Amino acid sequence: MKHKLVALMPMRHSSERVKGKNYRPFGNGRPLFQHMLDVLTATEGIDKVVIDTDSTIVQEICRRDYPQVQLIDRPDHLRAGTTPMNNVLLHDISIVDSEFYLQTHSTNPLLSKETVRAAVDTFFSNYPIYDSLFSVTRVQTRLWDPLARAVNHNPAILLRTQDLPPLFEENSCIYIFSKDNLVVRQNRIGMRPYMFEMDPFEAVDIDEEINFRVAEAIYHGTKEKKQ
């Protein structure tokens, strides 16, 4: 069966900088990955959710609590931390057929279903003018390169940071792309991508221990109030 939109959430069992982060208790004590998985399974417009993992812990929780989620056992040759994500995605789309895919990470626990849905709607309302979508966070601060050269400002003209021309950081929260685009370009970002700007509070990505602590602080300060 070919789907319209499949959500992919790849995750490895091991993590170099934050040990066991994908299944580490987060926020209300549930494993980190479940927060994002709950968002994906509740978002309208997503036909199927797929998890690619080598983690028996993640697989056991999914089989018990998320029988509707399809599991892909990641093969040995794709398990190294240095494996490019595009290689993992190419493997996944060879197993689960769909016209389009949405890829996110378990390490974005503050991302809301409303934002994911808005990204999906934005992509389809602008396709094929834009052939892909990726989420970004606005950056308006004075940036310098390693040689102390100004990147986005003139040091002789001290503009307020809010008056600087904005730059946009790829925040790794949401990618939407077609199967054809990934196969042909070997990349989830196409030739004409749409940059989907997100609330920075939702865009926290857990890559270091400090990110984990910041995300939990935001969770307790905002998410719990909504529950």
Secondary structure, DSSP 8 states (H G I E B T S, - for coil): --EEEEEE--B-S--SSSTTGGGSEETTTEEHHHHHHHHHHH-TT--EEEEEE--HHHHHHHHHH-TTSEEEE--GGG-STTS-HHHHHHHHHTTS-EEEEEE--TT-TT--HHHHHHHHHHHHHHTTTS-EEEEEEEE-S--B-TTS-BSSS-TTS---GGGS--EEEEEEEEEEEEHHHHHHHSSSS-SSEEEEE--TTT-----SHHHHHHHHHHIIIIIHHH-
